[in-house]
């Protein structure tokens, strides 16, 4: 049995990422779905919590939040996680990221201080530069990356629940995401398909206020031969590549479809692809990031 699988059967999810990217919301969701959560404990104490998890009355899985302060003062968190895995425990990393402008906006709204502001760091913008530098090694080895820049709190909760609500199944979890290019490209997309090359329902007055979740828009998008051909090409690519991702041990895959506004073509493609993959037995979460904008 590999260290990644966990000799002791106790799971640890390390939740980390930028301050202001949604770690608190993620932890609240994890608690709701059965995780025992610890906030801001030093990385070198993680293995002690896992050993306690083997005692009667302590149930896993566990989630431990590590913010930039605990990482900055704990030496090499990456080496510590490797040591824990080598000891036979299952450890995965969830990294929450967001664009600088989104984080700056959130700090302005909440008026909370950034944990690194102080001393020679005077502004949140300066703190973000230093925070990204300190977190870069952990981000590099993260098993799950979620870009929260354009996600609402309910959408983030949906993503977390879809990824971690069934901890017993060692399967690759697929997120199908629709988005609008004018609202920004999702940084967490593993595969991204641009469907702006197809006829746009926006220019049909009766369809403009609808989305690809509505039958009229969906039927219009796929009434064109090129739409069906493009869908089939993408489907063939996924049929070939998904087993390769699984063979390499990838635990999470984000497949994004983008159109101009994220209302019509991308939603229609995401919806059809999610239905197709679910019918093949894949574990799929469908998220329409911008459909309600």
N, C-alpha and C positions, 0 to 999 in steps of 0.2 A: 504494500500500500504506500502511495506517495505521501510525502509530508503535506502536500497541498490538500489531499483528501482528508487527512487528519486521523492519526492513529487512535486518538482518544474520542473521536466523534464530537468534540466540542468545537463549535464554530466561533470565530471572532471576526467581526466586521469592523475595520478601522475607518472611521468617518473623518475626513479631513478636507482641506481646501481653503479657499480664500475666505477671510473674514467678511461677512456680508453676503456670501454666496448661498446661504440657506442651510447651514449645518443644523441649526436649532430646529427648523421645520422637519428636516430629515430625521432627527433623533425622536421627535414627538411621534412621527409616523411609525418608526421602528418600534417604539414602545407599544404603540397601539396594535401592532401585529405580532407581539410576543417576545421581542428582544429585551434582554436585561442590559440597560445602558449606563455607562459611566462617562462622566464629562471631565475632560481635561486632566486625565491622569498621566503621569510621566511614562514615557514609552518603556522604560526599563522595569516598570512594575506590571506591565501587561501580562507577563507570563505567570505572575502570582495570582492574578484574577482568574486566569484560565485553570490553574491548578485547583483553585477553590471550586471551580465549576464541576470538578470530578467528585466533590463531596456530596453526600446525601443532602437534599433540600436545596441544592443550587442547580437550577436548570439553565441550559443554554437555549438558544444562541446568545452571544454577547455582542454588544456594539460599544466601542470606545471612541470618544471624540478626542482628536488631537488637533488643537489649533496651532498657530504659528509659534506661540510662546512655548508650549510643551515640546514642540519639535526643535526649536532653537536651542533649548537648554538640555536636550536629552542626548546630545551626541548624534550618532548616525542612526536615525530611525529605520532606514532601509536595512542596515545590518541587524538591528534588533528584530525586525520582522522576519528576516531570514533565519535568525537564531531560533525564533519561536516555531517557525515551520520545520526546521531541522529537529526540533524536540518532539515533533509528531502532532502538532496542532494545525487545524485548518484556519488559515488567515486570508482574508481578502480585503482590498482597499477600495473604498468609495471616495472619489475625489470630486468635490463640487467646485465648479469654476464659473466665472462670469466676466463679462467685458468690463473694463475699467469704468466706462461711463455709467454702466448699470450699478456698480458697487458705489461709486461716488454719489449717485442719485439716492441710493438707499441710506447711506450715511447722512446725507443732507436731510432726508425725511425723518429719520429716527433720532438724529442729533446725538447718537451714541459715539463715544471715542473709539478710534481704531486702537487695537492693543499695542501697536508698535509706535504710535505717536508719543514722542517724548525724547529728551536728550537732543540729538542732532537731527531728528526727524520731526518736522514741524507740521506737515500737512498729510492728509489721507493719500493724496496722489504720490507723495514720496514713500509713504508706508507701503503702498501697493507694489512699488518697484522692488523694495526690499523683501516683502512677503513672497512675491513670485520667485525671487532668487532662492530664498530659504526652502520653499516648498517644491522646487523643481525636481529634485531627486525622487521625492515621493510620488509626484504626479507622473513621472516617467514609468513607474512600475505599477500604477493603479490598475485594478481589474475593471473598475467601472468609472466612467467619466461622464458627468452630467453638466451641461452648460445651462445655467439657470437664468441667463441674461434676459430672456423673453418668456420665461415660464411664470405663470401665476402660482400662488401657493397651492391651490387645488391641483394644478397640473403637475407640480413637483411631487405632491403627495401621491398622485396617480402613478408617476414614474417609479417612485420608491416602492410602493406597494406591489407593482407589477414585477419588479426585480427581486424582491426579498420576502414576499409573503409566503412562498412555498420553499422553505429552506432545505427540505429533504430531497429535492430532485436535483441531481447533478446534470442539468441540461443547459444548453445555451439559450439565453432569453433574448428575444428579438423585439426591439422597439421600432415600429414603423411610424415615422414622423412626417407630417406635412408642414410646410412653412412658406412664407412669402419672402422673396429675395429683398424686397424693399424694407423689411424689418430685420434683416441681418441673417447671415448664414449660421446655422447651428454648429458650434465648435466641436460638439461631441459626436458628429455624424461620422460613421466608419465608411459608409457608401452613400454618395449623394448623386441624385439624378435630377437634371434640369428638364422640366417638361414645358418650358416656355415656348418651345418650337411648335406647339400644337395650337389649333384654333381656340380662341379665348372666349368663353361664355360671357365675359364681362361686357362685351359689345352687343349682346342680345338683351334688350331692355327687360324682357320678362324674366331673365335669369340673373341679372346683375345683383340683386339683393339676396340671392340664394347661395348655397354652398354645395360642394360635392357630396355632402350628406343627403341632399335632396335628390330624388329620383330624376327630376327634369334635367338637372345639371349633369349628373352622372351619365344619363342616357345620351345627352348631347355630346359630352366629351368622347364617349366611346362609339358614337355614330360615324366617326371618321376612320377610314382604313389605316391611316398612319398612326393613330392612337393605339389601335389594337396591335399593329405590328411592333410599335415601340414597347408596349407592355409585354408582348411575347418575348422580345429580345432580352428585356430586363429579367423576366421570369426564368428564361433559359440560363442567364448568367448566374442567378441565385441558386438554381437547381444544381449547377456545377460547383459553385463556390461555397455554399453553406456546409457541405460535408468536410471541405478542406478546413474551414474555420473551426469546426468541431474537433477535427483530428488534431489541430494545433492547440486545443484546450481553451479556446476563447469562450468566456463565460457570458459575455454580453455583446450584442451587435446592434448598432443603430443605423437603420436604413432610412434616408431622408429623401423626400420628393419636394422639389421647390418649383413654384410658379411666381408670377409677379407679386400678387397680394396674399397668396396662401388661402384663397377661398374656394377656387373652382377646380382647376386641373390637378394641382398637387393633392388636394383632398380626395378627388376621385381616384387617382392612381394609388394613393396610400390605402384607401378603403378596399380597393380591389385586391391589392397585393396582400393586405392583412388577411382578408377572407381566404385567399388562395393558400397562404402558408398555414393558416389554422386548419384548413381542410386536409393538409398534409401531415397534421399532427405536431406542428411546431408550436412553441409557447410564445405567443405574440401579444404585445401591448400596442394599441393604436392611439396616437396622440396627434391632434390637430392644433398645432401651436398658435396659429394666427387666424383661424377660421372665424373667431368672434370679434376680431379687431374692426 
